[in-house]
């Protein structure tokens, strides 16, 4: 019985680990010193998002990248689906930013350096990763702050995951509703456009017949 219990515990731990490995991405990209790079992330409402970045400067002598020079930082600007700025701040060359969405939809995350060297050809490498939902929560800090046991922490993670799944489902319903409204609006416009074309053709035909009739009457052919 103890062996089965240990096996169940291992399977349970593996399942939690597999569930947790999602909704994150990590990458790096190259930009000019004054270039702007933007990402679009679809986020449900009331969802916390955390981004981590690290800025490196190209070294032409070695052909590699080195830590950025002092004073060179990263400007982070985030806009919600209504194009409202919800975060605009200059950070250091390496750091972390956090925000919470209040409107479901596509959020635009833009990164660019605070350099003013418009004619500089320096190239920057930016390491960037973003975490959405429960993945943005530092559970180690939560456990230490709230003094949670391992079991309590796992239950907390499962509750957060269930809550995030519910938000994702609500967001998919929201997208489906918007798509349905767009389809209905498009179909209605196509219908009225077709009716308008028919009316125009009928009117032109009627006008042509009256014009021909007037022409023939003027020529005394009718």
C-alpha distance (Angstrom), angle and dihedral (degrees) to the residues before:
residue distance angle dihedral
X1 . . .
X2 3.81 . .
X3 3.80 90.1 .
X4 3.80 91.1 53.3
X5 3.77 90.0 47.8
X6 3.82 91.8 52.9
X7 3.80 90.7 48.1
X8 3.81 91.2 50.1
X9 3.79 90.1 49.6
X10 3.82 91.3 52.2
X11 3.79 92.0 48.2
X12 3.82 89.8 48.0
X13 3.81 91.4 51.3
X14 3.80 92.0 47.5
X15 3.80 91.0 49.7
X16 3.80 92.0 52.4
X17 3.81 90.4 48.2
X18 3.81 91.7 51.6
X19 3.80 91.9 48.5
X20 3.79 92.1 50.1
X21 3.83 94.0 53.8
X22 3.81 98.2 82.0
X23 3.80 142.6 82.1
X24 3.79 93.3 41.7
X25 3.78 132.5 105.8
X26 3.78 133.8 -177.1
X27 3.80 127.8 -167.6
X28 3.76 145.1 140.4
X29 3.79 129.8 -134.5
X30 3.79 139.8 -178.9
X31 3.80 123.6 -120.3
X32 3.77 136.8 168.2
X33 3.77 118.5 -101.6
X34 3.82 91.1 -100.7
X35 3.81 98.0 27.9
X36 3.81 123.0 119.1
X37 3.81 123.8 -137.8
X38 3.81 122.8 -168.7
X39 3.80 134.0 -171.5
X40 3.79 129.6 -164.5
X41 3.78 117.2 -141.0
X42 3.81 124.2 -178.2
X43 3.79 106.4 -139.2
X44 3.83 131.5 176.6
X45 3.78 119.1 -128.8
X46 3.81 121.9 -83.5
X47 3.81 91.6 20.0
X48 3.78 124.8 139.9
X49 3.80 118.0 -131.8
X50 3.79 126.2 -168.1
X51 3.79 126.7 -168.8
X52 3.81 128.2 -169.0
X53 3.79 123.3 -166.2
X54 3.78 141.3 173.2
X55 3.79 125.0 -162.7
X56 3.83 123.3 -147.8
X57 3.80 129.7 -177.6
X58 3.82 124.4 -137.3
X59 3.81 114.3 -113.4
X60 3.86 109.9 -152.5
X61 3.82 91.7 -165.8
X62 3.79 94.9 60.9
X63 3.79 98.7 22.1
X64 3.79 90.1 -128.3
X65 3.77 138.2 95.8
X66 3.77 125.9 -92.7
X67 3.82 134.2 -176.2
X68 3.78 111.2 -68.8
X69 3.78 121.3 -97.2
X70 3.82 120.7 -96.6
X71 3.77 113.3 -83.4
X72 3.79 94.4 26.3
X73 3.80 108.6 118.9
X74 3.78 141.0 163.0
X75 3.78 124.9 -104.2
X76 3.81 112.5 -148.6
X77 3.79 119.3 -163.0
X78 3.81 123.5 178.3
X79 3.80 126.7 -173.4
X80 3.79 127.2 -170.1
X81 3.85 125.6 -136.7
X82 3.83 89.0 -85.6
X83 3.84 89.2 57.6
X84 3.80 91.3 -112.0
X85 3.80 117.3 145.3
X86 3.80 108.4 -118.9
X87 3.80 96.1 169.9
X88 3.80 131.3 20.4
X89 3.76 116.3 159.7
X90 3.80 142.1 137.1
X91 3.79 113.9 -123.7
X92 3.79 131.9 -177.4
X93 3.80 123.0 -89.6
X94 3.81 90.4 -84.6
X95 3.74 125.4 29.6
X96 3.76 151.9 101.7
X97 3.79 135.1 -95.4
X98 3.79 130.5 -164.9
X99 3.79 133.6 -167.8
X100 3.80 138.8 163.7
X101 3.79 122.0 -132.6
X102 3.80 118.1 -130.0
X103 3.81 98.0 178.1
X104 3.82 123.6 51.4
X105 3.78 116.9 -125.4
X106 3.78 142.8 56.8
X107 3.79 115.0 -11.3
X108 3.81 118.3 -165.8
X109 3.81 115.5 -141.2
X110 3.82 113.6 -167.4
X111 3.80 126.7 -172.1
X112 3.80 127.6 -170.5
X113 3.77 135.9 149.2
X114 3.78 123.4 -103.9
X115 3.81 91.2 -125.0
X116 3.82 118.3 132.8
X117 3.82 95.6 -165.9
X118 3.79 96.2 119.3
X119 3.79 93.7 176.8
X120 3.80 96.7 42.7
X121 3.78 117.2 117.8
X122 3.79 95.3 -160.5
X123 3.76 116.0 139.7
X124 3.77 123.4 -142.7
X125 3.78 130.9 -157.6
X126 3.79 115.6 -150.0
X127 3.80 121.3 -164.3
X128 3.78 106.7 -157.2
X129 3.78 135.8 175.6
X130 3.77 130.0 170.7
X131 3.80 130.6 -161.5
X132 3.79 125.5 -163.1
X133 3.79 131.5 -159.9
X134 3.78 119.8 -17.7
X135 3.81 89.6 -2.9
X136 3.80 88.4 69.3
X137 3.81 91.3 60.9
X138 3.79 119.1 95.9
X139 3.81 98.8 -137.9
X140 3.80 92.6 -178.1
X141 3.80 89.4 61.3
X142 3.82 90.6 43.5
X143 3.80 91.8 52.3
X144 3.79 91.6 48.3
X145 3.79 93.9 46.2
X146 3.81 97.0 45.2
X147 3.83 94.5 32.3
X148 3.80 94.2 -126.3
X149 3.79 124.7 176.4
X150 3.80 120.3 -126.7
X151 3.80 91.8 -99.5
X152 3.80 92.7 47.7
X153 3.78 90.2 49.2
X154 3.81 92.1 51.9
X155 3.79 90.9 48.8
X156 3.82 88.4 50.7
X157 3.80 89.9 51.6
X158 3.80 92.1 49.5
X159 3.81 91.2 49.7
X160 3.79 90.9 50.4
X161 3.80 90.4 48.4
X162 3.79 92.1 50.4
X163 3.80 89.5 49.1
X164 3.81 90.8 50.0
X165 3.82 91.6 48.6
X166 3.81 89.2 52.7
X167 3.81 89.9 51.1
X168 3.81 90.9 49.4
X169 3.81 90.8 50.8
X170 3.80 91.3 49.2
X171 3.79 89.2 49.5
X172 3.82 91.4 51.5
X173 3.81 89.2 50.8
X174 3.79 88.4 49.6
X175 3.81 91.0 51.9
X176 3.79 91.2 46.8
X177 3.79 90.8 51.0
X178 3.80 92.0 49.6
X179 3.80 91.3 47.9
X180 3.81 90.5 50.2
X181 3.80 91.5 49.7
X182 3.81 91.1 48.3
X183 3.82 91.3 49.2
X184 3.79 92.6 48.9
X185 3.80 91.6 47.2
X186 3.83 91.3 49.0
X187 3.81 92.5 47.9
X188 3.80 90.8 49.1
X189 3.79 91.9 50.3
X190 3.80 91.8 48.1
X191 3.82 89.6 50.6
X192 3.79 93.6 50.6
X193 3.81 90.7 44.7
X194 3.80 90.0 53.1
X195 3.82 91.1 48.3
X196 3.79 89.4 48.8
X197 3.82 91.6 51.2
X198 3.80 91.1 50.2
X199 3.80 91.0 49.9
X200 3.80 91.2 49.2
X201 3.83 92.0 49.3
X202 3.81 92.1 47.7
X203 3.81 90.6 47.7
X204 3.81 92.4 48.9
X205 3.82 90.9 48.1
X206 3.80 91.3 50.0
X207 3.81 91.2 47.7
X208 3.82 92.0 49.0
X209 3.80 91.9 50.5
X210 3.83 91.5 50.2
X211 3.79 90.3 46.6
X212 3.82 92.4 50.3
X213 3.78 90.6 46.0
X214 3.80 90.8 51.6
X215 3.80 89.8 46.9
X216 3.80 93.5 52.1
X217 3.79 91.9 45.0
X218 3.79 89.7 51.8
X219 3.79 90.2 51.5
X220 3.81 89.1 46.1
X221 3.78 91.3 -123.3
X222 3.81 93.7 128.2
